[in-house]
Amino acid sequence: MSADPARALRLALRGGTRVYWPGYEPYRDVVVESRRALLDAARTVCLLPEILPAARRDDVALLHAFCRQVDDAVDEAASPAAAAAELARFRAEYLREAPPRPLIAALHAGGSRMRLPSGAVLALLDGIGGDLGPVRIADDAELLRYCYRVSGSIGLLLCPLLDVPRRAWPRAVDLGIALQLSNILLGVAQDARRDRVYLPSTRLASAGLDAGVVLRQAGGAPLGPVLAGVAGLAERYYRSADEGVRDIPWRYRHGVLVMSRVYGARGRAAASGAGGTLGAATLAGRLAAVLRVSLTPRMLGLTAPPPHERDLHAPIAGWPGTVGTP
């Protein structure tokens, strides 16, 4: 691996105006723009430093562009009504109920090779739609369903693109849920400014608090026990996700571990009042820590993984990619 992961990824994604699959030729402009957008994201957070195989570069770029545009449809909309209309348009185009714009048309063109689980795409649209207007989360089950929709679904969508075997898909869902829980811990104050409270009401009530406290004192000391509880919930999903790492191709394995460890550490820091910072840890130091975790008999696939904890998927039972689904 290059000493500069960001540079390695830039070289991998550069590609000029070439597309890597003939089926994408009619959509060259949107494919090239999607590749550039993925490159910009990689410059900001080098969480996928591996060089993607040429055959998959544009697939991943198109998926990233779709997820980004869907998210922006809500966060950058002029009004909730405009956001809802845009999400409805995305859904209709994806389901072939309306003429698709170039990005959706390119996804359709790559459908046979990308093999995206359609249920995960629709779950993502539902989850992003849940951010319209004020947000209040009743309990852990509702929180986990939200995390599946907006993040677990993306992990599931990446599985066929990264050649992750079907048996590991529930672990990819777990990683997506864990990452979103960490993201919630990192964004309490920012979300509160948008009238969004993702901390469950049941957890707030147990601490003698309510959503109003979050809106007035986001990130303050009174929330400490609630944040710690959500961080503990995230840890259960991170641990479960680790058991699927052995099934991820070597090309991507350490990148997934880096992402897991970095976001997990940031979430724990935010919950403890440290603001989600990682101190002076270097990339080399983080990679060394990942190697200590990954070079074990279990991570190398030399010992059998423990059974998946079924209660982790109880709130999302039967959803695409969960334990027991075909």
PyMOL commands that set and color helices and strands:
alter all, ss='L'
color gray80, all
select helices_A, chain A and resi 5-13+22-44+54-75+80-94+102-109+111-114+118-129+140-161+166-186+188-193+201-206+211-217+221-242+245-247+250-271+283-294+310-316
alter helices_A, ss='H'
color red, helices_A
select strands_A, chain A and resi 135-136+196-197
alter strands_A, ss='S'
color yellow, strands_A
deselect
rebuild
show_as cartoon
